């Protein structure tokens, strides 16, 4: 399928949920305290790489030089919105 791939592991060591947003696809996955996940990016022309931006309870993971990606937790593929929490006051 794609000849190149890169994997990034993320762990939530906070006492609150942590949103992981995967860009440029704008998909979000929420890690509860103590949970981990892996973002795997696939590329057709070059090995993908990651740029991570941390801000206010969100980790933005930019998949650079990537054609596709998947998010796994314990070997199970997660869907966008995994563990999404309601907005405060909403």
N, CA, C and O atoms as CSV, one atom per row, in Angstrom:
chain,resi,resn,atom,element,x,y,z
A,1,UNK,N,N,0.831,-1.189,0.000
A,1,UNK,CA,C,0.000,0.000,0.000
A,1,UNK,C,C,0.877,1.255,0.000
A,1,UNK,O,O,1.059,1.869,-1.052
A,2,UNK,N,N,1.418,1.645,1.141
A,2,UNK,CA,C,2.343,2.782,1.212
A,2,UNK,C,C,3.704,2.249,1.641
A,2,UNK,O,O,3.783,1.509,2.621
A,3,UNK,N,N,4.774,2.601,0.939
A,3,UNK,CA,C,6.081,2.039,1.256
A,3,UNK,C,C,6.744,2.630,2.510
A,3,UNK,O,O,7.688,2.041,3.037
A,4,UNK,N,N,6.268,3.776,2.990
A,4,UNK,CA,C,6.889,4.415,4.151
A,4,UNK,C,C,5.884,4.567,5.282
A,4,UNK,O,O,4.693,4.773,5.045
A,5,UNK,N,N,6.382,4.461,6.533
A,5,UNK,CA,C,5.521,4.679,7.695
A,5,UNK,C,C,6.363,5.121,8.876
A,5,UNK,O,O,7.548,4.805,8.976
A,6,UNK,N,N,5.722,5.858,9.764
A,6,UNK,CA,C,6.340,6.298,11.020
A,6,UNK,C,C,5.308,6.162,12.123
A,6,UNK,O,O,4.107,6.292,11.886
A,7,UNK,N,N,5.791,5.897,13.343
A,7,UNK,CA,C,4.895,5.687,14.469
A,7,UNK,C,C,5.282,6.611,15.615
A,7,UNK,O,O,6.465,6.789,15.907
A,8,UNK,N,N,4.267,7.206,16.270
A,8,UNK,CA,C,4.462,8.085,17.416
A,8,UNK,C,C,3.567,7.603,18.536
A,8,UNK,O,O,2.363,7.437,18.345
A,9,UNK,N,N,4.149,7.375,19.711
A,9,UNK,CA,C,3.372,6.984,20.882
A,9,UNK,C,C,3.093,8.199,21.755
A,9,UNK,O,O,3.956,9.061,21.923
A,10,UNK,N,N,1.889,8.265,22.311
A,10,UNK,CA,C,1.513,9.334,23.228
A,10,UNK,C,C,0.945,8.725,24.497
A,10,UNK,O,O,0.202,7.745,24.446
A,11,UNK,N,N,1.300,9.313,25.645
A,11,UNK,CA,C,0.817,8.859,26.944
A,11,UNK,C,C,0.221,10.038,27.693
A,11,UNK,O,O,0.772,11.138,27.659
A,12,UNK,N,N,-0.897,9.820,28.369
A,12,UNK,CA,C,-1.503,10.866,29.196
A,12,UNK,C,C,-1.135,10.614,30.645
A,12,UNK,O,O,-1.648,9.685,31.270
A,13,UNK,N,N,-0.255,11.434,31.177
A,13,UNK,CA,C,0.154,11.325,32.580
A,13,UNK,C,C,-0.470,12.445,33.417
A,13,UNK,O,O,-0.067,12.678,34.556
A,14,UNK,N,N,-1.455,13.130,32.839
A,14,UNK,CA,C,-2.177,14.176,33.555
A,14,UNK,C,C,-3.297,13.549,34.380
A,14,UNK,O,O,-3.568,12.354,34.268
A,15,UNK,N,N,-3.936,14.358,35.200
A,15,UNK,CA,C,-5.080,13.901,35.988
A,15,UNK,C,C,-6.405,14.182,35.286
A,15,UNK,O,O,-7.469,14.010,35.881
A,16,UNK,N,N,-6.351,14.609,34.035
A,16,UNK,CA,C,-7.550,14.962,33.272
A,16,UNK,C,C,-7.441,14.372,31.868
A,16,UNK,O,O,-6.349,14.003,31.435
A,17,UNK,N,N,-8.559,14.280,31.158
A,17,UNK,CA,C,-8.509,13.799,29.767
A,17,UNK,C,C,-7.617,14.684,28.903
A,17,UNK,O,O,-7.525,15.893,29.118
A,18,UNK,N,N,-6.967,14.067,27.929
A,18,UNK,CA,C,-6.083,14.771,26.996
A,18,UNK,C,C,-6.588,14.506,25.580
A,18,UNK,O,O,-6.702,13.354,25.161
A,19,UNK,N,N,-6.890,15.577,24.844
A,19,UNK,CA,C,-7.337,15.446,23.460
A,19,UNK,C,C,-6.109,15.354,22.558
A,19,UNK,O,O,-5.172,16.142,22.688
A,20,UNK,N,N,-6.123,14.393,21.653
A,20,UNK,CA,C,-5.082,14.260,20.639
A,20,UNK,C,C,-5.750,14.547,19.294
A,20,UNK,O,O,-6.596,13.780,18.835
A,21,UNK,N,N,-5.363,15.653,18.674
A,21,UNK,CA,C,-5.912,16.039,17.373
A,21,UNK,C,C,-4.895,15.681,16.296
A,21,UNK,O,O,-3.735,16.084,16.377
A,22,UNK,N,N,-5.326,14.925,15.288
A,22,UNK,CA,C,-4.429,14.511,14.214
A,22,UNK,C,C,-4.716,15.385,12.991
A,22,UNK,O,O,-5.825,15.403,12.458
A,23,UNK,N,N,-3.686,16.098,12.573
A,23,UNK,CA,C,-3.799,17.056,11.463
A,23,UNK,C,C,-2.986,16.563,10.264
A,23,UNK,O,O,-1.990,15.864,10.451
A,24,UNK,N,N,-3.372,16.897,9.084
A,24,UNK,CA,C,-4.374,17.883,8.671
A,24,UNK,C,C,-5.792,17.325,8.544
A,24,UNK,O,O,-6.645,17.984,7.950
A,25,UNK,N,N,-6.072,16.149,9.074
A,25,UNK,CA,C,-7.385,15.528,8.915
A,25,UNK,C,C,-8.416,16.014,9.939
A,25,UNK,O,O,-9.602,15.709,9.815
A,26,UNK,N,N,-7.968,16.770,10.951
A,26,UNK,CA,C,-8.865,17.323,11.981
A,26,UNK,C,C,-9.678,16.229,12.671
A,26,UNK,O,O,-10.870,16.401,12.922
A,27,UNK,N,N,-9.028,15.103,12.976
A,27,UNK,CA,C,-9.680,14.034,13.722
A,27,UNK,C,C,-9.179,14.085,15.156
A,27,UNK,O,O,-8.012,14.387,15.406
A,28,UNK,N,N,-10.079,13.784,16.107
A,28,UNK,CA,C,-9.705,13.881,17.518
A,28,UNK,C,C,-9.963,12.576,18.252
A,28,UNK,O,O,-10.904,11.839,17.956
A,29,UNK,N,N,-9.101,12.319,19.213
A,29,UNK,CA,C,-9.136,11.121,20.046
A,29,UNK,C,C,-8.815,11.585,21.465
A,29,UNK,O,O,-7.900,12.388,21.651
A,30,UNK,N,N,-9.540,11.102,22.462
A,30,UNK,CA,C,-9.307,11.543,23.831
A,30,UNK,C,C,-8.685,10.425,24.646
A,30,UNK,O,O,-9.202,9.309,24.703
A,31,UNK,N,N,-7.568,10.749,25.273
A,31,UNK,CA,C,-6.888,9.825,26.183
A,31,UNK,C,C,-7.320,10.140,27.610
A,31,UNK,O,O,-7.206,11.279,28.063
A,32,UNK,N,N,-7.809,9.140,28.306
A,32,UNK,CA,C,-8.126,9.308,29.714
A,32,UNK,C,C,-6.818,9.197,30.504
A,32,UNK,O,O,-5.827,8.687,29.980
A,33,UNK,N,N,-6.801,9.671,31.767
A,33,UNK,CA,C,-5.570,9.584,32.564
A,33,UNK,C,C,-5.020,8.151,32.589
A,33,UNK,O,O,-5.757,7.195,32.830
A,34,UNK,N,N,-3.727,8.024,32.339
A,34,UNK,CA,C,-3.047,6.735,32.351
A,34,UNK,C,C,-3.101,5.967,31.040
A,34,UNK,O,O,-2.445,4.932,30.914
A,35,UNK,N,N,-3.864,6.444,30.060
A,35,UNK,CA,C,-3.967,5.743,28.782
A,35,UNK,C,C,-2.870,6.163,27.804
A,35,UNK,O,O,-2.235,7.206,27.955
A,36,UNK,N,N,-2.673,5.308,26.795
A,36,UNK,CA,C,-1.692,5.563,25.742
A,36,UNK,C,C,-2.323,5.231,24.391
A,36,UNK,O,O,-3.289,4.473,24.313
A,37,UNK,N,N,-1.761,5.810,23.332
A,37,UNK,CA,C,-2.150,5.450,21.972
A,37,UNK,C,C,-0.964,5.661,21.051
A,37,UNK,O,O,0.045,6.255,21.433
A,38,UNK,N,N,-1.104,5.162,19.824
A,38,UNK,CA,C,-0.071,5.322,18.796
A,38,UNK,C,C,-0.695,5.921,17.551
A,38,UNK,O,O,-1.772,5.507,17.122
A,39,UNK,N,N,-0.010,6.901,16.973
A,39,UNK,CA,C,-0.398,7.451,15.686
A,39,UNK,C,C,0.592,6.899,14.670
A,39,UNK,O,O,1.803,7.056,14.826
A,40,UNK,N,N,0.078,6.257,13.638
A,40,UNK,CA,C,0.925,5.702,12.583
A,40,UNK,C,C,0.588,6.442,11.291
A,40,UNK,O,O,-0.555,6.430,10.834
A,41,UNK,N,N,1.599,7.084,10.711
A,41,UNK,CA,C,1.422,7.833,9.468
A,41,UNK,C,C,2.055,7.049,8.327
A,41,UNK,O,O,3.107,6.431,8.491
A,42,UNK,N,N,1.403,7.081,7.169
A,42,UNK,CA,C,1.859,6.355,5.988
A,42,UNK,C,C,2.153,7.342,4.871
A,42,UNK,O,O,1.410,8.305,4.678
A,43,UNK,N,N,3.241,7.106,4.129
A,43,UNK,CA,C,3.614,7.988,3.033
A,43,UNK,C,C,3.952,7.215,1.774
A,43,UNK,O,O,4.425,6.080,1.832
A,44,UNK,N,N,3.702,7.848,0.632
A,44,UNK,CA,C,4.007,7.194,-0.643
A,44,UNK,C,C,5.317,7.684,-1.245
A,44,UNK,O,O,5.940,6.963,-2.025
A,45,UNK,N,N,5.749,8.896,-0.900
A,45,UNK,CA,C,6.942,9.492,-1.500
A,45,UNK,C,C,8.142,9.565,-0.555
A,45,UNK,O,O,9.290,9.536,-0.999
A,46,UNK,N,N,7.871,9.661,0.752
A,46,UNK,CA,C,8.950,9.830,1.730
A,46,UNK,C,C,8.476,9.317,3.083
A,46,UNK,O,O,7.283,9.102,3.296
A,47,UNK,N,N,9.417,9.125,3.987
A,47,UNK,CA,C,9.053,8.696,5.334
A,47,UNK,C,C,8.346,9.834,6.054
A,47,UNK,O,O,8.903,10.926,6.168
A,48,UNK,N,N,7.127,9.602,6.543
A,48,UNK,CA,C,6.406,10.648,7.253
A,48,UNK,C,C,7.127,11.015,8.558
A,48,UNK,O,O,7.878,10.217,9.119
A,49,UNK,N,N,6.879,12.225,9.014
A,49,UNK,CA,C,7.421,12.676,10.287
A,49,UNK,C,C,6.354,13.481,11.007
A,49,UNK,O,O,5.355,13.871,10.403
A,50,UNK,N,N,6.559,13.734,12.299
A,50,UNK,CA,C,5.540,14.364,13.130
A,50,UNK,C,C,6.029,15.691,13.689
A,50,UNK,O,O,7.205,15.862,14.009
A,51,UNK,N,N,5.099,16.615,13.794
A,51,UNK,CA,C,5.322,17.875,14.490
A,51,UNK,C,C,4.220,17.936,15.538
A,51,UNK,O,O,3.037,17.947,15.198
A,52,UNK,N,N,4.608,17.974,16.824
A,52,UNK,CA,C,3.637,17.953,17.913
A,52,UNK,C,C,3.598,19.318,18.582
A,52,UNK,O,O,4.634,19.883,18.932
A,53,UNK,N,N,2.383,19.842,18.755
A,53,UNK,CA,C,2.172,21.118,19.427
A,53,UNK,C,C,1.281,20.858,20.643
A,53,UNK,O,O,0.184,20.315,20.510
A,54,UNK,N,N,1.758,21.248,21.826
A,54,UNK,CA,C,1.005,21.076,23.067
A,54,UNK,C,C,0.374,22.402,23.469
A,54,UNK,O,O,1.051,23.429,23.516
A,55,UNK,N,N,-0.935,22.378,23.762
A,55,UNK,CA,C,-1.590,23.597,24.237
A,55,UNK,C,C,-2.874,23.255,24.986
A,55,UNK,O,O,-3.739,22.558,24.454
A,56,UNK,N,N,-2.996,23.736,26.202
A,56,UNK,CA,C,-4.237,23.675,26.989
A,56,UNK,C,C,-5.018,22.367,26.887
A,56,UNK,O,O,-6.176,22.380,26.467
A,57,UNK,N,N,-4.419,21.249,27.258
A,57,UNK,CA,C,-5.128,19.981,27.268
A,57,UNK,C,C,-5.282,19.307,25.923
A,57,UNK,O,O,-6.002,18.316,25.799
A,58,UNK,N,N,-4.605,19.841,24.904
A,58,UNK,CA,C,-4.676,19.245,23.575
A,58,UNK,C,C,-3.272,19.034,23.012
A,58,UNK,O,O,-2.421,19.920,23.091
A,59,UNK,N,N,-3.046,17.872,22.453
A,59,UNK,CA,C,-1.815,17.594,21.712
A,59,UNK,C,C,-2.183,17.572,20.239
A,59,UNK,O,O,-2.938,16.703,19.804
A,60,UNK,N,N,-1.666,18.507,19.474
A,60,UNK,CA,C,-1.908,18.535,18.035
A,60,UNK,C,C,-0.752,17.805,17.363
A,60,UNK,O,O,0.401,18.224,17.463
A,61,UNK,N,N,-1.069,16.715,16.680
A,61,UNK,CA,C,-0.065,15.894,16.006
A,61,UNK,C,C,-0.203,16.139,14.508
A,61,UNK,O,O,-1.177,15.712,13.888
A,62,UNK,N,N,0.774,16.826,13.934
A,62,UNK,CA,C,0.778,17.090,12.502
A,62,UNK,C,C,1.576,15.996,11.802
A,62,UNK,O,O,2.760,15.813,12.083
A,63,UNK,N,N,0.931,15.270,10.895
A,63,UNK,CA,C,1.576,14.212,10.133
A,63,UNK,C,C,2.110,14.833,8.844
A,63,UNK,O,O,1.344,15.100,7.918
A,64,UNK,N,N,3.400,15.060,8.784
A,64,UNK,CA,C,4.021,15.705,7.631
A,64,UNK,C,C,4.476,14.644,6.626
A,64,UNK,O,O,4.893,13.554,7.017
A,65,UNK,N,N,4.396,14.963,5.335
A,65,UNK,CA,C,4.758,14.038,4.254
A,65,UNK,C,C,3.978,12.729,4.349
A,65,UNK,O,O,4.512,11.653,4.078
A,66,UNK,N,N,2.710,12.836,4.739
A,66,UNK,CA,C,1.882,11.647,4.947
A,66,UNK,C,C,0.664,11.672,4.038
A,66,UNK,O,O,0.091,12.730,3.776
A,67,UNK,N,N,0.269,10.481,3.555
A,67,UNK,CA,C,-0.927,10.327,2.737
A,67,UNK,C,C,-2.113,9.811,3.544
A,67,UNK,O,O,-3.268,10.024,3.174
A,68,UNK,N,N,-1.817,9.132,4.645
A,68,UNK,CA,C,-2.851,8.479,5.427
A,68,UNK,C,C,-2.323,8.238,6.836
A,68,UNK,O,O,-1.124,8.367,7.084
A,69,UNK,N,N,-3.219,7.889,7.757
A,69,UNK,CA,C,-2.798,7.596,9.128
A,69,UNK,C,C,-3.818,6.662,9.774
A,69,UNK,O,O,-4.913,6.453,9.251
A,70,UNK,N,N,-3.440,6.114,10.905
A,70,UNK,CA,C,-4.366,5.394,11.760
A,70,UNK,C,C,-3.926,5.588,13.197
A,70,UNK,O,O,-2.757,5.858,13.472
A,71,UNK,N,N,-4.874,5.447,14.111
A,71,UNK,CA,C,-4.606,5.580,15.539
A,71,UNK,C,C,-4.973,4.255,16.186
A,71,UNK,O,O,-6.070,3.731,15.988
A,72,UNK,N,N,-4.027,3.718,16.973
A,72,UNK,CA,C,-4.229,2.429,17.638
A,72,UNK,C,C,-4.082,2.579,19.142
A,72,UNK,O,O,-3.300,3.394,19.632
A,73,UNK,N,N,-4.854,1.774,19.862
A,73,UNK,CA,C,-4.708,1.684,21.314
A,73,UNK,C,C,-4.752,0.206,21.669
A,73,UNK,O,O,-5.779,-0.451,21.500
A,74,UNK,N,N,-3.628,-0.313,22.163
A,74,UNK,CA,C,-3.553,-1.734,22.469
A,74,UNK,C,C,-3.765,-2.602,21.247
A,74,UNK,O,O,-4.321,-3.696,21.348
A,75,UNK,N,N,-3.323,-2.120,20.078
A,75,UNK,CA,C,-3.463,-2.877,18.837
A,75,UNK,C,C,-4.824,-2.766,18.178
A,75,UNK,O,O,-5.052,-3.370,17.130
A,76,UNK,N,N,-5.741,-1.998,18.776
A,76,UNK,CA,C,-7.093,-1.829,18.237
A,76,UNK,C,C,-7.194,-0.449,17.595
A,76,UNK,O,O,-6.817,0.557,18.197
A,77,UNK,N,N,-7.711,-0.413,16.354
A,77,UNK,CA,C,-7.855,0.856,15.642
A,77,UNK,C,C,-8.978,1.678,16.262
A,77,UNK,O,O,-10.078,1.172,16.487
A,78,UNK,N,N,-8.693,2.955,16.537
A,78,UNK,CA,C,-9.680,3.863,17.107
A,78,UNK,C,C,-10.325,4.702,16.017
A,78,UNK,O,O,-9.699,5.006,15.002
A,79,UNK,N,N,-11.566,5.069,16.231
A,79,UNK,CA,C,-12.302,5.936,15.316
A,79,UNK,C,C,-12.263,7.367,15.829
A,79,UNK,O,O,-12.121,7.596,17.030
A,80,UNK,N,N,-12.390,8.325,14.926
A,80,UNK,CA,C,-12.458,9.732,15.294
A,80,UNK,C,C,-13.553,9.926,16.342
A,80,UNK,O,O,-14.641,9.362,16.227
A,81,UNK,N,N,-13.255,10.729,17.362
A,81,UNK,CA,C,-14.206,10.993,18.437
A,81,UNK,C,C,-14.070,10.042,19.609
A,81,UNK,O,O,-14.841,10.133,20.564
A,82,UNK,N,N,-13.099,9.122,19.561
A,82,UNK,CA,C,-12.896,8.150,20.642
A,82,UNK,C,C,-12.830,8.859,21.993
A,82,UNK,O,O,-12.009,9.756,22.184
A,83,UNK,N,N,-13.689,8.463,22.929
A,83,UNK,CA,C,-13.741,9.006,24.298
A,83,UNK,C,C,-13.992,10.513,24.346
A,83,UNK,O,O,-13.659,11.151,25.344
A,84,UNK,N,N,-14.565,11.093,23.303
A,84,UNK,CA,C,-14.809,12.549,23.298
A,84,UNK,C,C,-15.647,12.927,24.509
A,84,UNK,O,O,-16.645,12.274,24.812
A,85,UNK,N,N,-15.237,13.979,25.194
A,85,UNK,CA,C,-15.908,14.443,26.403
A,85,UNK,C,C,-16.829,15.619,26.083
A,85,UNK,O,O,-16.542,16.401,25.177
A,86,UNK,N,N,-17.940,15.751,26.824
A,86,UNK,CA,C,-18.822,16.899,26.584
A,86,UNK,C,C,-18.131,18.199,26.969
A,86,UNK,O,O,-17.306,18.227,27.882
A,87,UNK,N,N,-18.476,19.278,26.265
A,87,UNK,CA,C,-17.938,20.593,26.587
A,87,UNK,C,C,-18.413,20.990,27.989
A,87,UNK,O,O,-19.552,20.706,28.358
A,88,UNK,N,N,-17.538,21.653,28.778
A,88,UNK,CA,C,-17.967,22.123,30.097
A,88,UNK,C,C,-19.171,23.058,29.954
A,88,UNK,O,O,-19.178,23.967,29.124
A,89,UNK,N,N,-20.185,22.811,30.783
A,89,UNK,CA,C,-21.386,23.634,30.744
A,89,UNK,C,C,-22.309,23.307,29.590
A,89,UNK,O,O,-23.313,23.990,29.389
A,90,UNK,N,N,-21.976,22.235,28.799
A,90,UNK,CA,C,-22.770,21.922,27.608
A,90,UNK,C,C,-23.656,20.776,27.715
A,90,UNK,O,O,-24.357,20.447,26.758
